[in-house]
């Protein structure tokens, strides 16, 4: 089984997922075999051409192959990763889809590694910084907005959040949330009406209720140096990301 990371609209197609599993186990596959195996797929040839054009599938001598490497534990056996220094305040960036054996230790380590997320807005300089598992299962506002925008499955907790504010525009929500949070720079306790954004901040334990319509902020205002490393290849990214074993504390910062 192949696990896809950094999925895009093309790699999320059910036909793509089924096709790569088929090609991974069938060598020298010809078009007739694909048509026979996936007889119920609509626009098969058009989809196949799109996969080939993107480089995800390779067609050579009328045969079809995977256009990418599937990483396994063997790719990292000779590396003493545990001896490498953990960079706990580094944002590792690699945006292209990459592929890993589902049952591998590498996939497990990736899923459990930590990434730094930052939400910013155009209204003010407030930035909300979160630590999330790489598999996006951590309860953070960043994960919620990303999953809603990309139409991904929500956790039970995120479904509760959806019942409160639905698919509200990110910029609109952050405008009100950050304006409210800014008040905690001047006051320890802030009084406000219990609107949907306050309810969501409370659900995410970013604030807590201390009295009738009164709240205290649970996040620190801090300015940590978060360096960003942009990777050109998936292998180097995986090696760096699986070392992120300790999360930072969620915090609020004021950007430039």
N, C-alpha and C positions, 0 to 999 in steps of 0.2 A: 504494500500500500504506500502511496505517495502523499505526503502532507505538503500543502502549498502555503507559503508565507507571503505576505504583502500582496494579497490577491487583488486583481483588478476585475473589471466587468467581463473580460474575456475568459480569464481563468476560473471565474465563478460559474461559467456555463456548465450545466450537467453533462452535456455531450463532451466537453473538453476533459472533465474529470474522468469520465468513463473511458474516453479514447486513450488518455495517457496510461491508464492502468492496463488497457488491452495491449498497447504497443510495448509496454515494459515487459510483457510476458510472451509476446509473439514477434519473432524476428522476421525480417524480409516480408513485411506485410504489404500486400498490393491493394489497390482501390476496391477491387471486387470483394475482397474479404471484409473491408470496412463497411461496404454497403450491405453485405449479408449480416454482419454482426449488429449493425445499427440501423436496421431496416425501418424502424419507426421514427427516426430522427428527421425533423423537417429541415429543409434547406441544408442538407448535409454537405454538399459540394461547396456551397457558398461559405459555410462555417469553416470547413477544412481549408479553403483558400485563405481565409482570414488568419487562421492559426499559422499557416505557412508564411504568410506575408509578415507576421509579427516575429517570426523566428522560433516560435514555440514548437512547431513541428517542421521536420525537414523532409522534402521529397527529393529522392535521388534515384535515377535509373528505375523510375516507376515504383519505387519502394518508399515506405513511410517510416520515419524514425522519430524518436524524441529529440527535440532541438536543444535540450538542456541537460545538465548533469544532475543526477539525484544524489545528494550528499548522504553519506552513511558514516557510521562510527569509524570505519576503516580510513576515511579521509583525515581523521584527526588522531589516529593511534600513536603516531610518533611524536606527538607534542605533549609536553608536560604542562598542561594548562593550569593545574593547581598551583604550580610554582610561579605563575605569572602574577603580576601585581593587579589587584582589582582597582578599577577607576570608578569610584562610586559617584562621582559628579560629572560623568561624561555622557553626552547624548550621542549615541551611535546612530548614524543615518545611512540607510540603504533602502531605496524606494522600489526597486524592480522586484517582480515575483521571483522567488527561488524555491527549490524543491528538496525535501528531506525525507528519508525513509521514516514512515510513521512510527514504527516500533523501536526506533533507534534511541540510544542514550542521548544523542545530540538533540533530537526533537524534544525529549523530556527536559533537558537542560535549557534549551531555548525557551520553551513554554514557561519555565519557572524563573527565568532570568528577569531582571528588573529594567525598566526603561523610564526615562524622565519625559513627562508630558507638560506642555505649557499652553495655556489658553490666554490669548490677549484680545484686545478690542480696540476700536477706533475712538471710543468716547474719552478714555483716559489712559494713563500709563500703567494701570494695574495689570499684573500678570498672575495667574493662578497656576501654581506648579504642583504636579502630582507625581507619585511613584506608582507604576502599574506593572504587573506581571506582563511579559511579552505576549502572552496568549489573550490579553485584553479582558480577562475575567475579574480583574480587580474593580471594585466599586469606585470609579472616579468620574467626574463630570466629563472629562475629555473622552473617556471610553463611550459614555452615553451618547454624546453628540456625534462621535465618529460612527457608531453603529447605526444610529437613526439616519444619518446622511447617506450611508452606504447600504442601507436596508439589510443589515445583518441581524442575526438572531439575538434577542435580548435575554439577559439573565432574569430570574424571577424578581430580583430587586429592581432591575432596570425597567421591568414591566410596571412596577409600582410607580416609578418616576414618570413613566409614559402616561399613566393615568392622571398624573398631576399636571404635567405641562406639555405632553404630546410632542409633536415635531416642531416646536417653536424655533424660530430663527436663532441661530447661535449668537449673532451680533446683537440682536434685540435682547436676548436673555442676559448676556454678559454685561450689557449697558446697565441694567438694573441691579444685577448681582454685585458687580464691582463698585458701583456708586454707593451701594449700601455698605459693603465691606470697608470702604475707605473711611467711613465714620468711626471705625474702631481704632483708627490711628490717633484720634483725639479723645475718645471715651472708652472706658472698659465695658460699660453696659450701654446699649443703644435701644431705644424704644421705637417700635415700628409696627405697622399693621401686618397681619399674617397673610401676605399674598402668596401666590404660587411659588415665586422665586425664593422667598424666605423659607417656605415649607421644604423646598428642594435642598437648600443649603443646610437646613436642619437634618434632613434625612441622610445627607452625605457626611454628617457630623463635622461640618465646617463651622457651625455655630451651635449653641445650645440655649434653650429657653431657661431663664432664671427668674422670671416673674410674668405678670400679665403684660403681654406684648413686649417683653424685655428680653434681650439676647446678649450673650457674651460670645466673642469670637474664639474658636478653638485652634486657629492657625496662627503661627507667628509671622510677623512682617520681617523679612530678612532679605539680604542681598548675597546669595551664594554665587560663586563663579561656576557657571556650568559651561564647560567647553564642549564644542560640537565637532565630531569627526565624521566627515562624509566619505563613505567607502565606494570604490569603483567596482568591486567584485564581491560576490556573495560569500565566498570562502573566508576572506579576511574579516568581513562583517560578523559572520558566525563565530569565528575565533574570539573576537573582541566582546561580542554580546553575551556569550555564555559565561563570561567572567563577572558580569554584573550580578553579583549574588546578594547584595545588601541594598535595601531601598533607602532613599533619602526620606526625611520627614516632609510631608506636604507643607507648602508655605506660600505666602503671598509676597510678591516683590513689586517694585516700581521700576519699570523699564525706562529707557531713554526716549 
